[in-house]
Amino acid sequence: MLVNKVEICGVNTSKLPVLTSAQMQSLFEAMRRGDQEARQKLIQGNLRLVLSVIQRFINRGEYVDDLFQMGCIGLIKAIDNFDLRQNVKFSTYAVPMIIGEIRRYLRDNSVLRVSRSLRDVAYKALQVRDALMNRYNREPSISEVARELNLPREEIVFALDAIQEPVSLFDPIYQDGGDPIYVMDQIRDERNQDGAWLESLAIKEALEKLNERERMILKLRFFEGKTQVEVAEEIGISQAQVSRLEKAALQHMRRYL
């Protein structure tokens, strides 16, 4: 059950119909003849597809009702444009359109505002990329997309980067059953501003309370700005062990201080 919720946008999800392949075929043929009731039945009969898609987006802080509405827009577009003559299942055709509509909504409502002109360039680049993929049966390069749009390569790169969804520093990227490893644990500190800590007598004394391995890990992480992966390789242990030892060492220092 989606986030323990039965009713979304006034739709009782527990009672949604499920259409067979034969029913889908018949309804699409009727819709192509102008039967609007058949179109409505196709929408109702595929709302479960929208529910299955929006589950991958429910942890982003957005209202489920909003995601569902955007997904339904993508579903309706898919129904209106689906070609029965193509040898492809409707769900295979519809899912990318539903995802695309939801992602467009998330980008347009991001706290990081992107100019309309930049978004337009990015959306055109994505459309051209899809067209080139169909043409060449491979992922096109940025240069090929730029040539197709007659735009500088740098402008395409900048536009595509601008619409990428932001990542939280506290998003977990790995967990082996112990402490999770977060994005922030993988960031190298190039500025090395924490070197001032070493000038503090209190910090020096706190470091002396740690064992040799803990001191080495903190030195490499905070004074030399290395990532946990680099520290793990240097001292010959796993990254998960580095993460646990780092957290324990910091806790020891905080208690001393």
N, C-alpha and C positions, 0 to 999 in steps of 0.2 A: 504494500500500500504506500502511495506517495506521501511521505512525511505525515503519516497517520491521518490524512485528510480525505474524506469521501466526496465532498462537494467543492468544486472549483469553478469559479465564475458562474455559479448557479447550476452547474452540470453535475448530476449525480454519477460519479465515475464508476460506481459499483454496478450500474445498470446500463452501461454503454453496450450497444450491439456489436457483434463480431460478424463480418461478412465473409462468405466463402468466395473462392476464386470465380466460381460460376456466377454468383450474385454480383460481384464486382464487374465482371464482363458485361452482364446484362444491363446494369445501371449506367455504365459508361456509354454503352450504345444508345440507351434511352436519353441520356443527357445530351449526346451529340445531335439528337433529333429535336432538342429544345425542351426536354422535360425537366423543369426546375425542381420538381419533387424528387426526381432521381438524383439530382445534384445534391440536394439537402440530405438524402439518405447516404450518399457517399461520404459527405462530411461527417455525419453522425457515426457512420460505421468505421471511420478511421481515426476517431479522437483518441483511441487507445494508443495509436502510433505516436501522437503528440505527447501523451503522458510518458511514454517510454523514453522519448528524446529529452524532455525537460529534466529528467532525473539527474542528468550529468551536469546541470546548471544550478541545482537548488542550493548549493553551498556557497553562493556568491553574494548573499545578502539581499537578493532581489525577491520581491513578492512572487509567490508561485502563480497567483492569478495573472500577473503581468506576463510572466514567461509563457503561460498557457495561451493567453490571447495572441502573443506574437507567434507562437507555434501554430496556432489555428490559421493565422494569415498565411504562413508558409504552406500549410496543408491545402488551403483553398487555391493558392496559386498553382500548386502541384496538380490538383484535380482539374483545374481549368486548362492546363497546358499539356496534360498527359496524352500521349499518342498510343492508342491500342496497337497500332501496326508495328511498333518497336518491340523487339523481343526482350523485354525487361519487366521485372515485377514492379508493381506500383510502389511498394514500400522502398525498393531500391532507388527509385526515382524521387520519391517524396522526402525521404529523410534528409538528404543534403539541403533541400530547399527549406525545410523546417529549421534545421540547424543554422542556415544562413540568415534567416529572418531573425532568429533569437540573437545571434552574434551581432547583427546590425543594430538591434535594439540596445544591446549591452554597450556597444561602442558609442552609440549616439548619446547614451545616458551616463557615460563614464564621468567620474569626478574630474578626470583630466580632459578638458575641453580641446577638441581639435577643430580647426577651421573647416567650413563647408567645402572650400575649394580643395583643401588637402584630402578630405574624405572622398571627394568626387574622383580625384586622381587615383586614390587607392582602390576604390571600387571598380573603376575602369580597368586598372591593372589586373585586378583579380579576375574580371570577366575575360580579358585578353589571355591571361594565363590559362584559364579553363579551355578557351577556344584553341589555343596552341597545343595544349595537351591532347585534345581530341584529334588535332591535325597530325601531330608528330608521334603520338603514343608514348610521350615521355614528358618529364617535367622541363618546361622551358627555362632558359636562363633569364636573369634580370635584363641583360642587354637585348635579348630577343623581344621581351615585352616592351622595352623602351623604344626599340625601332618600330614596332607595330603601332605604338601611340605617338611616335615622332616627338618624344620628350627626352631630356637628358637622363641618363642612367641614375645619376645622383638624386634627381627629383623623385623617381620611382621608389628608390630605396628609402628616402626620407618619408614619403607618404605611407608606405607599407609599415615602416617602423612606428609611425604616429598612431596607427589604429590598433596596434597590439595591446592586448589587455594587460594592465599592470599586475605585477606579482608581489605579494606580500613577503617581507623579509622573514615572516614567521610561518610561511607555508612549509610543511614538512615535505622533504624530498626522499627520505629513506628512513626505514625503521626495521630493525632486525629482532624485534621483540623486547628491546631495551629502550633506552632514551632515543627519541627521534632526532634526526639531523635536519636542521632547518636551512632555508636559503641563506640566511645571514651567516651560517657557519662556513659557507663556501666562498665568502667574499674576502678578497685580499685587501688589506689596508695599506694603500700606497703612500699615504701621507705620513704615517708613523708619528702621529701627534701624541701618542701615549708615552713617548720616550720621556716626557716630563715626570712620569710616575717614578722613574728610576732615581730621580733626584730627591725624592721624599724618603726621609729616614724611616718613617713608619712603613712604607711599602717595602723597603729593603729588609726591614726586620721581619715583616710578614712573609716575604719570600723565603727567608732563612728557616721558617717553620715548616716549609714543605720538603718533601723528599726530592731527590735529584731528578727523577723523571718528571715530576709535576713542575719543578722549576724550569726544566728544559722546554716542556710543552708551552708554558706561559710565555717564556722568552721568545720562542719561535712564533707563537701566535700573535702576541700583542706588541712585542718590541721589534720583530723583524717582519711582521705583517703577512705571515704565510698562512695558506689555507689549511684546513684539517687534513686534506688529502696529502699535501706536501709534507706536513709534520709527520703523518703516519709513515710515509715512505722514508723519511729521514731517520726515524728512530726504530723502524721495523715492527710496527704494530698496526692493527686495523684502524680504520677511520672511526668506527663506532667506539673503540677503546679510547681513542684520542678525545672524542666528545665527552665520554663519561669522566675521564681523568681531568679534563679541563674544567668541567662543571664542579667536580669535587674539590679541586684546588682553589677555585674562586670562592667556594663556600667556606673553606678553611681560612682563607685570607680575610673574608668578611667577618668571620667570628673573631679573629684576632684583632682586627682593626676596631 
